[in-house]
């Protein structure tokens, strides 16, 4: 990108704004040379570059620059998935998260930077006469999807949070907390709009820009989290029925390849690199960052190929260590793996859980057995009642979705299992309030209406 004399294009302003990752966007004044939205979206190309810039930032090579897939690691050590050897992650691993932590600041401010960008795009689209109708609809849908995606993580990691829906920094910087119900209502509203606005196909040719089905997938998850079982099952079914577009991949080695048929939404890594997860998780020496908890290993049934395909071990004189092997490339200039954000297996498990909660165990077992069969467990489960179905679904979520975008951490919290599972692991440092992270100390001092979460 290049500076253009005195004025910046709108997308340039947006992309520069995301670079303020260490300082909350609730506190940042807009650039002094920011031009009016009606001056900037002059055509489809400029408008599209504004939204695709978000995805580029989300897939950069490190967390401090905006890569939010790092939630996988942070939530993984907060839960029972990963063992931490890093001083930076020690507070999350020991359930003693410091409100002054640079990681907590990034985990909090990065989503708001993207939300700010999405809000600015929506305002720019509304004011523009230079963008075609079809492009405007798609981009509006994508902006609302992105806003919903990050609010989903914010509300689940912190609980009540500021809900900002504009780029007006004067309002945003003093915004108080909104209830979880209000935040979820906005998420649902955005996703309903997004699925109506976005194309049902992948307009980029790859699965790196969300489409209608990505919005439905996230919406089905949100309905599940809100215990709206019927709507969760309905949205999930509509995706599963798209058999010409989405299908589970029998070869577990190929699930996380770019543009796999199991993918609903991926992020493309930077040119010349594969995923951050592959680089961080694959062990070639004694771990100094994280390793996979050995407690996960015995949970797999005999013959479960996920244990052999998605987990590897490294042994040296210091001991045996396990590591996730879903992403199989540690370092290569040839890019074959993309960050997989949402995939079809989760949708089957969402529908299974919703059906179980609706007391439809026979239907729930259909989805459970689809997941088990793909894992190599060919003997179907039969005759489980509602309670046993729910237990099996929780097990399958743990084994299928481990170290993926914080699923395990969020599942423990929403199912009220955090205390029973984590208290024995974390020891005396565990307390009930640890299920929510602290607001960064900086933001508490800057915003008089932002009150700290209990326990911090």
Secondary structure by P-SEA (a helix, b strand, c coil): cccccccccaaaaaaaaacccccccccccccccccccccccccaaaaaaaaaaaaaaacccccccccccaaaaaaaaacccccccccccccccccccccccaaaaaacaaaaaaaaaaaaaaaaaaacccccaaaaaaaaaaaaaaaaaaaaaaaaaccbbbbbccccaaaaaacccccaaaaaaaaaaaaaaaaacccccccccccccccaaaaaaaaaaaaaaacaaaaaaaaaaaaaaccccbbbbcccccccccccccccbbbbccccccccccccccccccccccccccccccccccccccccccbbbbbcccbbbbbbcccccccccccccccccccaaaaaaaaaaaaaaacaaaaaaaaaaaaaaaaccccccccccaaaaaaaaaaaaaaccccccaaaaaaaaaacccccccccccccccccccccccccaaaaaacccccccccc
